[in-house]
Amino acid sequence: MVTKPFSFEGVHRTQVANEGITRLLGKVDTLIIIPNDRLLALG
């Protein structure tokens, strides 16, 4: 399970997270991605 940065954290941080997710996809059977912005919507 991974979380993606809040949108206000900037483009660079989002790009780094997306690169990490891409690398993980080749190594795991299942990957759960939770955008931090979604957590704000639930709260």
Secondary structure, 3 states (H helix, E strand, C coil): CEEECCHHHCHHHHHHHHHHHHHHHCCCCCCCEEEHHHHHHHC
